[in-house]
Amino acid sequence: MEKFSVFVLIVSGFHYVDRIQLHFENIQRIADTTTLPHAMPYLSCRIAEDLNLSHLMDRLVKGKDQPNSLSSSEKLELWDRLKILSFTRLVVSIWAVTILSLYIRVQVNILGRHLYIDTARGLGSSYLLEEADLIDRDDQQKFLASADFLANHGLPKLISSMQTAATEVLKAKQLRDFFNTAILHETIMQILDMFLSMGSPHHWVDCLMPEDPRLYKLAKTSSDETNPPEFTKFDQLMVETREVLSSAEFSNVVELSLKAVAKALVEEKSFQSGGGNLTNGMPLARLLPRIAQICPTLVEEPSKNQFIQIIQSVPEVGLFFTLLYSNMSAS
């Protein structure tokens, strides 16, 4: 009888592990097919609006067709602005597609874990005996909708910081300077590294999500002790997300993903075709229109976006989310 009880316990444990694995795979699929496809097109439109280069290109084309319409100093100023803003849009797009795809996956893993536990409690699971504290549908939707924070609120700050970094890195680079695959990759990574090192550690998290609710509610509690604000399940989800994003492990995953996207980008066929190719090298002035052309492909919808697939194929990314979900499931 004792052996039979042990066998039942082992089999039940296997079933529990199988359910965990199936649930983990399902929520990764939800991130890829539902949440990310909702958020990416909106972010793409916002980047295109806030970093529209067409007015600069049009003025330069007009200056070429009508030589007397622009002075030499005006042409140089326009080219310099195009240089800075082209690279700003490029690195903003690289960072946005990388961080949004990772951020949404963090979200669905955190929410999925809570919902799994809530369901297990509701079924009277012998593994999870704590008192139920369910997440209502409004909090779920509000939490997932926070993926649009970057597009709605964080983008101006991100663009400003990236433009500062791009200006610093590009200040010594002239339009006639020779660029090849290695130099472009190095320039992109220098701008990204400078951006990431600006300000306080993990300063970029504030571009992705609102301020930590614990700080806001702590301040409000001290000023109104009779009516302390409620710390909701939505607040808890946001705090957990911020803690993950602020971890050294997540920073490592971000760095590896950015490198993978940058490497794939400079090998993109748009850079390697037409009059000359990046492998053999070309002047920076000839490269800028190609940068403008390739930027939208970085933030294409996920079903067409090779860069999202590249991020997901980074081994450390898969391992990070496996461990993240496993640690949560064990908590």
C-alpha positions, 0 to 999 in steps of 0.5 A: 500500500505504501509503495502504491501511494509513492507511485501515485505521488510520483505519477501525479508529480509528472502530470504536474510537471507536464502541465507546467511545461504545457502552460509555459509553452502556451504563454510563449505562444501567446506572447508571439501571436497575440500580445506582440503583434498588437503592440509592435505596429503602434510603436512602429507608427510612433517611431516613423512619426517622431523620426520622420526623415523625409523633410530632410531628404526632400530639401537635399534633393531640391538643393541638388536639382536647384543648386541656388536654393541652398547655400553650402552651409545650409547643405552641410547643416542638412547633411549633418542633421540627416546623419544624426537622425538617420542613426538615431532612428536606426538605434531607436528601432534596434533597441525598441524591437529588442526591448519590446519583444523581451518586455512582453515575454517578461509580462506574459510569464509573470501574468501566466504564472499568477493565473496558473497558480490562481487556477490551481487554487481554484481546483483545490490543488494539493500543491498550492494551498495558500489562500486565493488572491485572484487577479481580476480581468481588469487588472490583467488587461491593464497590465498587458496594456502597459506594453504600450507605455513606450509608444505612448509616453517613453518614446520622446525620452528614448529618442532624446537620449539616443540622439545625444549618444548618436551625436557624441559617437558621430561627431568625428565622422565625416560624410566622405568617411568609408563605412563597411560592415565592421565599421557600421556594426561598431558604430551602432554598438558604440551608440547603444553602449553609450545610451545604456551607460548614460544616467543611473543603472537601468535608467532605460526601464523608465522608458518602458514602464511607469514609476515604481508604484511602491515609491508613489504610494509610500509618499502618498501614505506618509502624507495621508496616513488616515487613508493609505492607498491600496496596493493592488494586484496590478501594482504587484505585477508591475513591481515584479516586472520592474524587478526582473527588468532591473536584474543583472540577468535581464541586462545580460540578455538585452546586451546579447540580443542587441548584439545579435540584431545589430550583427544581422542588420549589417548583413541585411541584403538592403545594405549589400545590393545596389550601387556598391555594397557594404561588404566592400564599403561605401562613403557614409553619405551613400549609406544614409539613404540605405539606413533610412530604407531599412529602419522600418523593417526593424519594427515590422509586424512580428509575422514578417520580422526576421529580427524578432526571430533572431532575438528568440533564437539567442540561446541565452534568451530561451534559457532566461525565460525558462529559468524565470518561469521555473523559479516563479512556478517554484515560488 
